[in-house]
Amino acid sequence: MNVLKKINIMRFEDGEIGGREDVVILEQRVNFHLNGEKIISTMCIPQNQEAHMIGFLLSEGVIANISDVESVEVSTDGLDVFMQAKINANNLKNLYKEKTLVSGCGGGVSGNVGNEVEVEFNTSDLCLEGGWLLEQVRVFYRDSELYLQTGCVHKAMLLFADGKSLSSEDIGRHNAIDKVCGMARMRGDLPQEGVLIVSGRLSSEMVIKAVMHHIPIVISRTAPTFLGVQTAQKHGVTLCGFARGKNMNIYTHHSRIRS
């Protein structure tokens, strides 16, 4: 599906108004159906929908692993995703009961918000050179295709020590993370062996997604929130912000970044 739409606009420039063509991103409501029941709708870019639903349910703890997914299909119009899976019924209830509108754009909802999720402390011994990571952040922004064309999306990338990477762009930061983590699981890659690079601030719900996928290092060129830092500290995640040029701040668990 082509997610770029050309429209005619008027532009005010240098004191004059004139017509021109512009490119905007497609935004649609996509419905997730689990075991025959609609569980949630999300506003997103309608692409990589299977990965989106898989990543979202893993982020919420509704499924524990990709092997829990028995089948997943997308409707012909791309607006409904149907999954059959073995689930954690309690976590699905929490998604309904403890639903919180998160701070990210795109209408994100989560049952895991705050610092109370119960996940094993991340003991990963992954250790990477800081200069190399900063170079990957530069590549991350340079290759953000939809953002460069529209200025309207966020991006998430999973980067592995061998240089292999996966990335996704969406109108919501949370959607981009769910999609890229779902893509990794579908390919057989393990997010816990990678680094998550994201656009936008490192608020608690973004960090919790990394926690739920056991990702040891999270990097952004922007700032974290205090709750985001607390969440990373509690769960053993190395949190890096203001990753720009040759510098970045390491807020938690700095031993995974070497000079």
Long-range contacts (C-beta under 8 A, 24 or more apart in sequence): 1-26, 1-46, 1-47, 1-78, 2-26, 3-45, 3-46, 3-47, 3-146, 4-146, 4-149, 4-150, 23-149, 23-150, 24-150, 24-152, 25-146, 25-150, 25-152, 25-153, 25-171, 27-171, 28-78, 28-79, 29-79, 30-78, 30-79, 30-80, 30-81, 31-79, 31-80, 31-81, 32-56, 32-81, 32-83, 33-80, 33-81, 33-82, 33-83, 34-62, 34-83, 34-85, 34-87, 34-92, 35-83, 35-84, 35-85, 35-87, 39-92, 39-95, 39-96, 40-95, 40-109, 42-106, 42-107, 42-108, 42-109, 42-172, 42-175, 43-106, 43-107, 43-171, 43-172, 44-106, 44-170, 44-171, 44-172, 44-175, 45-146, 45-153, 45-169, 45-170, 45-171, 45-175, 46-78, 46-79, 47-78, 48-168, 48-179, 48-182, 48-183, 49-74, 49-78, 49-81, 50-74, 50-81, 50-182, 50-186, 51-168, 51-178, 51-179, 51-180, 51-182, 51-183, 51-185, 51-186, 52-81, 52-175, 52-178, 52-179, 52-182, 53-81, 53-83, 53-182, 54-83, 54-182, 54-185, 54-186, 55-177, 55-178, 55-179, 55-180, 55-181, 55-182, 55-183, 55-185, 56-178, 56-182, 57-83, 57-85, 57-87, 58-181, 58-182, 58-185, 58-212, 58-213, 59-110, 59-112, 59-177, 59-178, 59-181, 59-208, 59-209, 59-212, 59-213, 60-91, 60-92, 60-94, 60-95, 60-110, 60-111, 60-112, 60-212, 61-88, 61-91, 61-112, 61-117, 61-212, 62-87, 62-88, 62-91, 62-92, 62-95, 63-87, 63-88, 64-88, 65-185, 66-185, 66-186, 102-174, 102-203, 102-205, 103-201, 103-203, 103-205, 104-154, 104-172, 104-173, 104-174, 104-200, 104-203, 104-205, 104-206, 105-154, 105-171, 105-172, 105-173, 106-170, 106-171, 106-172, 106-173, 106-174, 106-175, 107-172, 108-172, 108-173, 108-174, 108-175, 108-205, 110-174, 110-205, 110-208, 112-205, 112-208, 112-212, 113-204, 113-205, 113-208, 114-204, 114-227, 114-231, 115-204, 115-227, 115-230, 115-231, 115-234, 117-208, 117-211, 117-212, 117-235, 119-211, 119-212, 119-214, 119-235, 121-235, 121-236, 122-192, 122-211, 122-214, 122-215, 122-216, 122-235, 122-236, 122-237, 123-236, 124-192, 124-214, 124-216, 124-236, 124-256, 126-161, 126-193, 126-195, 126-216, 126-217, 126-256, 127-255, 127-256, 127-257, 127-258, 128-161, 128-195, 128-217, 128-256, 128-257, 128-258, 129-257, 129-258, 129-259, 130-248, 130-257, 130-258, 130-259, 131-246, 133-195, 133-217, 133-219, 133-240, 133-243, 133-248, 133-257, 134-243, 134-245, 134-246, 134-247, 134-248, 136-165, 136-195, 136-197, 137-197, 137-219, 137-221, 137-243, 137-244, 137-248, 140-167, 140-197, 141-199, 141-221, 143-167, 144-169, 144-199, 145-169, 147-199, 154-198, 154-199, 154-200, 155-198, 155-199, 156-180, 156-196, 156-197, 156-198, 156-199, 157-196, 157-197, 157-198, 158-184, 158-189, 158-191, 158-194, 158-195, 158-196, 158-215, 159-194, 159-195, 159-196, 159-197, 160-189, 160-193, 160-194, 160-195, 161-193, 161-194, 164-189, 173-198, 173-199, 173-200, 173-206, 174-205, 174-206, 174-209, 177-206, 177-209, 177-210, 178-209, 181-209, 181-213, 191-215, 192-216, 195-219, 201-225, 201-228, 202-228, 202-232, 202-239, 202-241, 203-227, 203-228, 204-228, 204-230, 204-231, 207-231, 207-232, 207-235, 207-237, 207-239, 210-237, 211-235, 211-237, 216-256, 217-256, 217-257, 219-243, 219-248, 224-251
